[in-house]
Amino acid sequence: GKRHEAAGGNGGFSAAVKAFLTECYDAPQKLQPKAVLNKMKTKFTSKCEEDALWKQLVLDEKQIRSWMSSEKQRRKKKPQQLAANLLARAVAQEQLESMQL
């Protein structure tokens, strides 16, 4: 149905939705799924009111709760991997900058 179109073709949510959820997840004050849903409605409906697409970007509370739960598990599992990725990125950036001098 319509709800699954928000997921995009690859089974995950669209980049805009993922970025928004991550931003909410990383907020200084933990947002509950209902608060995230309200913010999401405001963000995506005010941007493109005449565009029917926004409806596909707004998830329901159950989807938000599920995503937050999954994100919590991903972050629990991967702190070392995240740190390694950040380090690798920093090293690559340094190498790139030194090559440009």
DRENMIDREN-471648 format. One line per 4 residues: number of its first residue (from 1); their letters; for each residue z, x, y of N, C-alpha, C, O. Coordinates in steps of 0.2 Angstrom, whole numbers, plus 5000, padded with zeros to 4 digits. Layout:
DRENMIDREN-471648
NUM = A = Z,X,Y,Z,X,Y,Z,X,Y,Z,X,Y ~ ...
//
This chain:
DRENMIDREN-471648
1 = GKRH = 5000,5004,4994,5000,5000,5000,5000,5004,5006,4999,5010,5006 ~ 5001,5001,5012,5001,5004,5018,5006,5010,5019,5005,5015,5022 ~ 5012,5009,5016,5018,5014,5016,5015,5021,5014,5017,5026,5017 ~ 5011,5021,5009,5009,5027,5006,5004,5031,5010,5003,5037,5009
5 = EAAG = 5001,5027,5015,4996,5031,5019,5000,5036,5023,4997,5041,5026 ~ 5006,5035,5025,5010,5039,5029,5011,5046,5026,5012,5051,5029 ~ 5010,5046,5019,5011,5052,5015,5005,5056,5016,5006,5062,5014 ~ 5000,5054,5018,4994,5058,5018,4991,5059,5011,4994,5056,5007
9 = GNGG = 4985,5062,5011,4982,5062,5004,4986,5067,4999,4985,5066,4993 ~ 4990,5072,5001,4992,5077,4996,4999,5075,4993,5002,5079,4990 ~ 5001,5069,4994,5007,5067,4991,5014,5068,4996,5019,5066,4994 ~ 5013,5073,5001,5018,5074,5005,5017,5070,5012,5012,5067,5013
13 = FSAA = 5022,5070,5016,5021,5067,5022,5016,5071,5027,5015,5077,5026 ~ 5013,5067,5032,5009,5071,5037,5013,5076,5040,5019,5076,5041 ~ 5009,5081,5043,5012,5086,5047,5017,5084,5053,5022,5086,5054 ~ 5014,5079,5056,5018,5076,5062,5025,5073,5060,5030,5074,5063
17 = VKAF = 5024,5069,5054,5030,5066,5051,5035,5072,5049,5041,5071,5050 ~ 5033,5077,5045,5037,5082,5043,5040,5086,5048,5046,5087,5048 ~ 5037,5087,5054,5039,5091,5059,5045,5087,5063,5050,5089,5065 ~ 5044,5080,5063,5049,5076,5066,5055,5075,5062,5060,5076,5065
21 = LTEC = 5054,5075,5055,5060,5074,5051,5064,5081,5051,5070,5081,5051 ~ 5060,5086,5051,5064,5093,5051,5068,5094,5058,5073,5096,5058 ~ 5065,5092,5063,5068,5092,5070,5074,5088,5070,5080,5090,5072 ~ 5074,5082,5067,5080,5077,5066,5085,5081,5062,5091,5080,5063
25 = YDAP = 5083,5083,5056,5087,5087,5051,5091,5092,5054,5097,5094,5053 ~ 5088,5096,5059,5091,5102,5062,5094,5100,5068,5097,5105,5072 ~ 5095,5094,5070,5098,5092,5076,5105,5094,5076,5109,5094,5071 ~ 5108,5097,5082,5115,5099,5082,5120,5094,5079,5125,5095,5076
29 = QKLQ = 5119,5087,5081,5123,5082,5078,5119,5079,5072,5113,5076,5073 ~ 5122,5079,5066,5118,5076,5060,5117,5069,5062,5121,5064,5063 ~ 5110,5067,5061,5108,5060,5062,5108,5056,5055,5106,5059,5050 ~ 5110,5050,5055,5110,5046,5049,5103,5043,5049,5099,5043,5054
33 = PKAV = 5101,5042,5043,5094,5039,5042,5092,5033,5046,5086,5033,5049 ~ 5097,5029,5048,5095,5023,5052,5094,5026,5059,5089,5023,5063 ~ 5097,5031,5062,5096,5034,5068,5089,5037,5068,5086,5037,5073 ~ 5088,5041,5063,5081,5044,5063,5076,5039,5063,5071,5040,5066
37 = LNKM = 5077,5033,5059,5072,5028,5059,5070,5025,5066,5065,5024,5068 ~ 5076,5024,5070,5075,5021,5077,5072,5026,5081,5067,5024,5085 ~ 5073,5033,5081,5070,5038,5085,5063,5038,5083,5058,5039,5087 ~ 5061,5038,5076,5054,5038,5074,5050,5032,5077,5045,5034,5079
41 = KTKF = 5053,5026,5077,5049,5021,5079,5048,5022,5087,5042,5020,5089 ~ 5053,5024,5090,5052,5025,5098,5046,5031,5099,5042,5030,5103 ~ 5047,5036,5095,5042,5042,5096,5035,5040,5094,5031,5041,5098 ~ 5034,5037,5089,5027,5036,5086,5024,5029,5089,5018,5029,5090
45 = TSKC = 5028,5024,5091,5025,5018,5094,5024,5019,5101,5019,5017,5104 ~ 5028,5023,5105,5027,5024,5112,5021,5028,5114,5018,5028,5119 ~ 5019,5033,5109,5014,5037,5110,5007,5034,5109,5002,5035,5113 ~ 5007,5029,5105,5000,5026,5103,5001,5019,5102,4999,5017,5096
49 = EEDA = 5003,5015,5107,5004,5008,5105,4998,5004,5103,4998,5000,5099 ~ 4992,5005,5106,4986,5001,5104,4983,5004,5098,4979,5001,5095 ~ 4986,5009,5095,4983,5012,5089,4987,5010,5083,4993,5011,5083 ~ 4984,5007,5078,4987,5004,5072,4990,5010,5068,4994,5009,5063
53 = LWKQ = 4988,5016,5069,4990,5022,5065,4997,5023,5065,5000,5025,5060 ~ 5000,5022,5071,5008,5023,5071,5012,5020,5066,5017,5023,5064 ~ 5009,5014,5064,5013,5010,5058,5013,5015,5052,5018,5014,5048 ~ 5008,5019,5051,5008,5023,5045,5012,5029,5046,5014,5032,5041
57 = LVLD = 5014,5031,5052,5019,5036,5053,5026,5035,5053,5030,5039,5051 ~ 5028,5028,5053,5035,5026,5053,5037,5025,5046,5034,5020,5043 ~ 5041,5029,5043,5044,5028,5037,5049,5022,5036,5051,5020,5042 ~ 5051,5020,5031,5057,5016,5030,5063,5020,5029,5063,5026,5027
61 = EKQI = 5069,5017,5030,5076,5020,5029,5076,5024,5022,5079,5029,5022 ~ 5074,5021,5017,5075,5023,5010,5071,5030,5010,5073,5035,5007 ~ 5065,5030,5013,5060,5036,5013,5064,5042,5017,5064,5048,5014 ~ 5067,5040,5022,5070,5045,5026,5076,5048,5023,5077,5054,5023
65 = RSWM = 5080,5044,5020,5086,5046,5016,5084,5050,5010,5087,5056,5009 ~ 5078,5049,5007,5076,5052,5001,5074,5059,5004,5075,5064,5000 ~ 5070,5059,5009,5067,5066,5012,5073,5070,5014,5073,5076,5012 ~ 5078,5067,5017,5084,5071,5019,5088,5074,5013,5090,5080,5013
69 = SSEK = 5088,5070,5008,5092,5073,5002,5088,5078,4999,5091,5083,4997 ~ 5081,5078,4998,5077,5083,4996,5077,5089,5000,5078,5095,4997 ~ 5077,5088,5006,5078,5094,5011,5084,5098,5010,5084,5104,5010 ~ 5090,5094,5009,5096,5097,5008,5096,5102,5002,5098,5107,5001
73 = QRRK = 5093,5099,4996,5092,5103,4990,5088,5109,4991,5089,5114,4988 ~ 5082,5108,4994,5077,5114,4995,5081,5119,4999,5080,5125,4997 ~ 5085,5117,5004,5088,5123,5008,5094,5126,5004,5095,5132,5005 ~ 5097,5122,5000,5103,5125,4996,5100,5130,4991,5103,5135,4990
77 = KKPQ = 5094,5128,4988,5091,5133,4983,5088,5139,4986,5087,5144,4983 ~ 5085,5138,4993,5081,5144,4995,5084,5148,5001,5080,5150,5005 ~ 5090,5148,5002,5092,5152,5008,5090,5159,5008,5088,5162,5013 ~ 5090,5162,5002,5088,5169,5001,5080,5170,5002,5078,5174,5005
81 = QLAA = 5077,5165,5000,5069,5165,5000,5067,5164,5008,5063,5167,5010 ~ 5071,5159,5011,5070,5158,5018,5071,5165,5022,5067,5167,5027 ~ 5077,5168,5021,5078,5174,5024,5073,5180,5023,5071,5183,5027 ~ 5071,5180,5016,5066,5185,5015,5059,5183,5018,5056,5188,5021
85 = NLLA = 5057,5177,5019,5051,5175,5022,5052,5177,5030,5047,5179,5033 ~ 5057,5176,5033,5058,5177,5040,5058,5185,5041,5055,5187,5046 ~ 5061,5189,5036,5061,5196,5037,5054,5198,5036,5051,5202,5040 ~ 5050,5196,5031,5043,5198,5030,5039,5196,5036,5034,5200,5038
89 = RAVA = 5040,5190,5039,5036,5188,5045,5037,5193,5051,5033,5195,5054 ~ 5044,5195,5052,5046,5199,5057,5043,5206,5056,5040,5209,5061 ~ 5043,5209,5050,5040,5215,5048,5032,5215,5049,5029,5219,5052 ~ 5029,5209,5047,5022,5209,5048,5020,5209,5056,5015,5212,5058
93 = QEQL = 5024,5205,5060,5023,5204,5067,5024,5211,5070,5020,5213,5074 ~ 5029,5215,5068,5030,5222,5071,5024,5226,5069,5021,5230,5073 ~ 5021,5226,5063,5016,5230,5061,5009,5228,5065,5006,5232,5067 ~ 5009,5222,5066,5003,5219,5070,5003,5222,5077,4998,5224,5080
97 = ESMQ = 5009,5222,5080,5010,5224,5087,5009,5231,5087,5006,5234,5092 ~ 5011,5235,5082,5011,5243,5083,5003,5244,5082,5001,5250,5084 ~ 4999,5240,5078,4992,5242,5077,4988,5240,5084,4983,5243,5085 ~ 4991,5236,5088,4987,5234,5094,4988,5239,5099,4985,5239,5104
101 = L = 4993,5244,5099,4995,5248,5104,4989,5254,5105,4990,5258,5109
//
